[in-house]
């Protein structure tokens, strides 16, 4: 399922308007969230973006991208989005399925 949360817009203390939106891609219990904003009204487009990954309620962004909690913002680039989409589509079957695929000659991810 793909959905967007309602856009958020507010006036900042200096009078400029700040806007943001979040688009989510769900596959079973996994969610890829792509958040876009205009850097507190400083950009013409919603072009400052980051990616978060969730498995159920658990934020697994750090584990998937190998970043530590002090630098856990994952900027949305084509390469990072590709990594996130591969994670979203990946299905883990357990060791017995991996052994069956290996013995049949199929590739195991």
C-alpha positions as CSV (number, residue, x, y, z in Angstrom):
1,X,0.0,0.0,0.0
2,X,1.2,3.5,-0.8
3,X,-0.3,6.5,1.1
4,X,0.5,10.1,2.1
5,X,-0.3,11.7,5.4
6,X,-2.1,15.0,5.2
7,X,0.4,17.8,4.3
8,X,1.5,20.0,7.2
9,X,2.0,23.7,6.9
10,X,2.5,26.4,9.6
11,X,3.7,29.9,9.9
12,X,7.1,30.2,11.7
13,X,8.1,32.8,14.2
14,X,9.7,35.0,11.5
15,X,6.5,34.9,9.5
16,X,7.6,32.5,6.8
17,X,5.5,29.4,5.9
18,X,7.0,26.0,6.5
19,X,5.5,22.9,4.8
20,X,6.1,19.2,4.9
21,X,4.6,15.9,3.8
22,X,5.2,12.2,4.5
23,X,4.7,9.4,1.9
24,X,4.6,5.9,3.2
25,X,5.1,2.6,1.3
26,X,3.9,-0.5,3.2
27,X,4.6,-4.2,2.6
28,X,3.2,-6.4,5.3
29,X,4.7,-5.3,8.7
30,X,7.4,-3.1,7.0
31,X,7.0,0.6,6.3
32,X,9.2,2.9,4.4
33,X,8.5,6.6,5.2
34,X,9.8,9.3,3.0
35,X,9.5,12.7,4.6
36,X,9.8,15.9,2.5
37,X,10.0,19.5,3.7
38,X,11.0,23.0,2.5
39,X,13.6,23.6,5.3
40,X,11.4,25.9,7.3
41,X,10.3,27.8,4.2
42,X,13.8,28.4,2.9
43,X,13.4,26.2,-0.2
44,X,11.1,26.7,-3.2
45,X,10.1,23.0,-3.2
46,X,9.7,20.3,-0.7
47,X,13.1,19.0,-1.5
48,X,14.8,18.3,1.8
49,X,14.0,14.7,2.4
50,X,14.9,11.8,4.7
51,X,14.0,8.1,4.9
52,X,12.9,6.1,7.9
53,X,12.3,2.3,8.0
54,X,9.9,0.6,10.4
55,X,9.2,-3.0,11.1
56,X,5.9,-2.9,13.0
57,X,6.5,-0.1,15.6
58,X,10.2,-0.6,15.7
59,X,12.4,2.0,13.8
60,X,15.1,-0.1,12.0
61,X,16.6,2.7,9.9
62,X,19.9,2.6,11.8
63,X,20.3,-1.2,11.5
64,X,19.5,-1.3,7.7
65,X,21.7,1.7,6.7
66,X,24.4,1.1,9.3
67,X,24.3,4.5,10.8
68,X,24.7,5.2,14.5
69,X,22.0,7.0,16.6
70,X,23.9,10.3,16.7
71,X,23.7,10.5,12.9
72,X,20.6,8.6,12.2
73,X,19.2,10.9,9.5
74,X,19.3,9.1,6.2
75,X,19.0,11.6,3.4
76,X,16.7,10.6,0.6
77,X,19.0,10.0,-2.4
78,X,18.3,7.7,-5.4
79,X,20.9,5.2,-3.9
80,X,19.4,5.3,-0.4
81,X,15.8,5.0,-1.8
82,X,16.9,2.0,-3.8
83,X,18.4,0.4,-0.6
84,X,15.2,1.1,1.3
85,X,13.0,-0.4,-1.5
86,X,15.1,-3.5,-1.6
87,X,14.7,-3.9,2.2
88,X,11.0,-3.3,1.8
89,X,10.6,-6.1,-0.8
90,X,12.9,-8.6,0.9
91,X,11.2,-11.5,2.5
92,X,12.9,-13.8,5.1
93,X,11.8,-17.4,5.1
94,X,14.0,-19.0,7.7
95,X,16.8,-21.5,7.5
96,X,14.7,-24.4,6.2
97,X,13.6,-22.3,3.1
98,X,17.2,-21.1,2.5
99,X,18.4,-24.7,2.6
100,X,15.7,-25.8,0.2
101,X,16.5,-23.0,-2.3
102,X,20.2,-23.7,-2.1
103,X,19.7,-27.4,-2.8
104,X,17.5,-26.6,-5.7
105,X,20.1,-24.2,-7.2
106,X,18.0,-21.1,-6.7
107,X,19.7,-17.9,-5.5
108,X,19.2,-17.0,-1.8
109,X,19.3,-13.3,-0.9
